[in-house]
């Protein structure tokens, strides 16, 4: 029976069951966060959780988590089913991989799949992913030249068989990583969150007297697809192009997109995009699909749940050998630096189809320095007993200004992860974070101002040297403003002593020096001269915009106390054309 043929009571019952399913996967995600050992999962929320039918179709995803994990995980479950058919699955089995091309794009992300049984029958699959702190190899950074250098690659295999954990697999993992306790703990937390999902789903099915999810799953997918098609029907049809240049590693890169809007959905083609890099910033195509489709979903059908039905209206392709479809054995550890730019690229296409309805470009890629120390990692190897550490800390610049709103400051978009508290970082590594504050004037000027970046200063607590694995972009090519808005401020990476560091690669902070990160601000939206002078003055009072920038970029004059000088501002703006 189609959704349209359902009676009113049946539709209400189905909606209750659908909402209950969403609550099940959200509890699954919260279990993962609460039991995780790594700060990236526990504090930043770098994870995903979802439930799939026995055909591998995603029925529901948790709100908690990142688009890169969620949408790539959706493809990953299909790969698991190719190797482990459902008829061979047993209650208590737990499957695992971190293969970048069959998982979520790099080795630090583990994907775990657990079959769910009810009354002795397989009814669904729960999947979850999280980013672990270390997988060996060169460590989390972009310097690898092939996947073999980047760490331990676990093929699709059993983490547990019929309820018995694979001690052999766990022993291999412990022997190959720098943080064995944290990594093993995270694998157990992935298994635990799926197990919670299985129990909650079984209880739900008992409550609603369901024997399987077939009918409910079909209705969820059909209604979600129909909802997206209804939204697409409102859009102008056509072909739209956008190009965005970013820093890359050894050379700048061009991300080229062609968006086709048709009656049956969206087609995004990245033909013309730069080729693969010699370093670990390449992107497996599943990660490209994940973030490109998220760019569409940010604007179109935001109220429609993300599942196999809504995602089926978006097709993403990229030429093999391009940096967005890097084949094995390309190095891919820092694939997020490039992949997280893709929503901005797609939004640039959408802006041509539906002007003034999409945000300006933002920092997009995370500014997540990996800070580490230990024998062979710094220039001073004479003291091999020094306290070693490897810490991945998540931080972000500003987002692009939004239609009708300023951009968000120090906020991760599109990944959605949270900034890692510096108090937590200081408890797990001998580091001091001397400064963490907003970066004045970093948001691009506009009628709606770009989000503000942030400044951080970090030093070794005992005055020793340490290293950074840098994986940053928007250093040479800042986020662009849109529709008359100014660009955001580019990022900077340097030492207190004055040495300028590269945006990518492992580099050493000498003993006694400080590492300084100045994160980019988001682009502005609309003509800055149309921004209300009172809002500019408030930004000056709050330290977001300097008095000099207020006058130069907005034509707004403030007095010595930071208060708006109404007469001087009117004179300043009157003498300049609005579109200067």
Residue, then its C-alpha position, 0 to 999 in steps of 0.5 A: x500500500x502506498x503512503x497516499x493510500x494509507x488511512x488517517x489512523x495508519x498514517x499516524x501510526x506509521x509516523x509514530x513508528x518512524x519517529x520512534x526509529x529516529x529516537x532509537x538511532x539517536x540513543x545509539x549515537x549518544x551511547x557511542x559518545x558517552x562510552x568513547x575513549x577518544x576526545x574526537x568522538x566524546x567531545x567533538x561528536x565526530x561519528x555517525x549512527x544509523x539503521x538499515x534494512x536487510x537490503x542495505x538501505x538507510x532508513x534513519x540516521x542520528x542527528x548527532x554526527x557528521x555528514x561525511x560519516x553518515x552519507x559515506x556509511x550509507x554506501x559502506x553497508x552495501x559493501x559489507x553485504x557483498x562480503x557478508x550476505x544476510x543469510x550467513x549472519x548470526x546473532x552476536x556477529x559484529x563486522x568491522x572495517x576502516x578501508x577508506x574505499x569501503x568505509x568513510x574515506x580514511x583509515x582513522x575512521x572505523x565502521x562497525x555493522x551489527x545485524x539486529x535480530x528479533x524473535x530469531x529473525x534478522x530484521x535490520x542492520x545497525x551501523x556506526x562510525x567514529x574517528x580513532x586517535x591513531x592507526x599507526x603509520x605516519x600518524x594523522x596527517x597529509x604527508x603519506x605518499x601511499x595508503x600503505x604509509x598511513x597506518x593499519x588497514x583492517x579489511x572487512x572482517x569480524x570484530x565479534x563472531x556469535x558474541x565472542x570478540x576477536x582477540x586476534x584482531x584486537x591484538x593486531x590493533x593494539x600492536x600497531x597504534x600509539x594509543x592502544x587503550x583509547x583505540x581498543x576502547x573506541x572499538x568496544x564503544x562502536x560495538x556497544x552502541x550498535x548493541x543498544x540499537x538492536x535492543x531498542x529496536x526489538x523492544x519497539x517491534x514488540x510494542x508495535x507488534x511488528x514482525x519485520x521492517x519491510x512495510x515501514x521501511x518501504x513507506x519511509x523511503x517512498x515518502x522521503x523520495x516523494x518529498x524531495x521530488x516535490x521540493x525539486x519541482x519548485x526549482x528552475x531546471x537547467x545546468x549550472x557551473x561553479x569553480x573554486x580554487x583552494x590551496x592544495x598541498x604541492x600546488x593549488x587545486x580547482x574544484x569544478x562542479x556542474x549541477x544539473x537540475x531535472x524533474x527526477x533530481x540533481x546530478x552533480x558532476x566534478x569533471x574538470x577538477x584537478x587530478x590526484x595529489x602526491x600526498x594524503x589529501x586525496x578523496x575516495x569517491x564515497x566521501x565526495x558523494x557524501x559531502x556533495x549531496x550534503x550541499x544540496x540537502x543544506x538548502x533543498x528539503x531540509x525538513x525531509x529526513x536523510x535516508x535512502x529515499x531522499x538521497x536517491x534524488x542526488x547523483x554524484x560523479x567524479x572522474x577516476x584519477x581526479x582528486x575527488x575520485x582517487x583510486x587505491x593506493x593513493x594516500x587519503x588520510x587528510x581527505x576531509x581538507x578537500x572533501x569538506x569544501x564540496x558543499x561550498x562548491x555545490x552551493x555556488x551552483x545553487x546560487x545561480x539557480x536560486x539567487x540570494x538563498x544560499x550562504x557565502x563560502x566559509x572556512x569549510x575544512x576543519x582546523x584540527x591540528x594534530x599535536x605530537x611528541x616522541x622519539x623520531x617526531x621532533x628534531x631532538x631525539x636525545x631524550x627518548x623517555x620524554x612523555x610522548x603524546x599524539x593528540x587530535x584537537x578539533x577547532x574551526x574558523x567562521x562560516x559564510x554569512x547566511x541569507x538574512x543572518x551573519x555567519x557563525x563564528x568558530x563553528x565547523x560547517x559542513x562537518x558539524x563537529x564541536x570545538x574540543x575544550x582546551x581544558x580537556x586537551x591539557x589533561x591528555x598532553x603536556x601542552x598549554x593553550x595560552x590563547x583561544x579567542x575570536x579573530x577580529x576583522x576575520x569575517x568578510x564584510x557584507x550586509x550580513x557579516x561572515x562568521x569570525x575565525x579564532x586565534x589559538x596559541x599553544x606551547x609545550x608545558x615544560x618548554x620542550x619541542x613538539x610537532x604539528x601535523x598541519x592539515x589546513x586550507x584557506x591560507x592562500x585562497x580565502x573564503x569568497x564573499x557572495x552577491x557583493x559581500x567581501x572575502x573572509x580573512x585567510x588563515x595563518x600558521x606561524x611561530x611566536x618567533x616569527x617563522x611562517x609555517x606551511x598549511x600542510x605537513x609535519x613541522x616542529x615547534x622548537x623548545x620554548x617557542x609558541x605555535x600560533x593559529x589564526x583561523x579564517x573567517x567566513x565570506x560576507x553576503x551582500x553590499x556592506x554599505x547596506x548593513x545597519x550602522x547600529x549592527x556594525x557599532x555593536x560588532x566594534x563594541x564586542x571586539x568582532x570588528x575594529x574601528x578602522x575596519x568599520x570605517x573602511x569596509x562599512x562607512x561607519x564611524x565610532x567614537x573613542x568609547x566605541x559608540x556609534x557617531x550617527x552624524x559622522x557615519x551618515x556623512x561618510x556613507x553619503x560620500x560613497x556610492x552604495x556599491x563601492 
